[in-house]
Amino acid sequence: MPKGYVILTEDIKDQSGMSAYGRAAAPSMAEGGASVLAVDPAPQVFEGEWHGDQTVILEFESVEAARAWYGSAAYEAAKPLRYAAADTNAVIVSGFEMPPRSS
């Protein structure tokens, strides 16, 4: 089963509000089995437009686990803090598993 990834691009309006969100969201991430793969305040854009001034990538055991975390009561309680502090885009994507090489 492929991993699930949550990618958030955040246009931060209130840094102290985002810090409060981080403290509130962290326990839900631990409970949901998330691994934080990246928090980048200045991603390098090679092509096109990129939203926000911070990008976060979370890894979960599966897309289902990512969805369960995003909809969990613990994370639902933290979301209003993020909504107040940043304009965010969020997606859940499925990891890719290379097919076996044929001999």
N, C-alpha and C positions, 0 to 999 in steps of 0.2 A: 504494500500500500504506500503510495507516495506521501511525502510530508506535506503539510499545509503551511503557508506563509501569509502573514498579515503584513502589509506594507502601508505605512501611514506617511503622508506628506503633510507637514504642519507649517502654516504661516502664523507664527507666534506673535500675539498682540500683547500678552502679559506674562513675562517670564516667571514672576512669583506664582502666578496662577498655574502655570505649567509645572512648576516644582511641586505644588500642592497636588496636582493631578498625578504626577509621577509617584508620590508617596501613597496616594489612594489606590492607584492602579497596580502597584507592584505586588501586593499580596494576591490579587486575582490572577496575575500572570503566573506566580508560583503555583497556585492551586490548579491552574489550567495546564500546567506543564510546559509553559513557554520558555524558549531560550531566546535571549536578545542577541541577535546576530550583528546588528548595526544600529548606531545612533549617530548620524552624521549631520552636523550643523552647516556644512557647506559642501553638498555633493557636487562633483564636477559634471556639468552637463555637456555631453558631446554633440547632441542633436536636439532640435526642437525646444520647447518650453517645459520647464519643470516647476511645479507648484511648490510654494513654501520655502522656508529657510531651514527646515530640519526634516530629515527622512529617518524613519525607524523601520526596521525589519525584524519581525518576530517569527520564530520557527516553532511549529507544533508537530506532534506525531502524525497528524492527518488533517485534511480539510475539515472533517467532522469535528475534531478536537478544537480547531481554530474557531469554527462557528459556535461551538458550545461555550468557549471562553468569551467570545464577543457578546453573546446573549446572556451570559451568566448574571445572576443577581449582584454578585460582587463587582463585576465590571460595569454593570448598569449604574451602580451608585457612583462610580468614578467619572463616567462620561460627561455629566454636566459641568464638571470642573474644566475638562478639555474644551467643551463647547464654548465656555465663557472666555477661555484664555487663547484660543487659536481657531483659525479656519483650517479644517482638516479634510483631506481626501483619504479614504481608507478602502483597501481592497483585500480580498482573500484569494490567493492563487494556489493552485496545485503544483507540487514539485514534479520534476521530470525524472523518470527512471529510464536509463539507457537500456534499450533492448539488448539481449545477449548477442554477441558477435557470432555470426555463422562462420564455420571453418571452411 
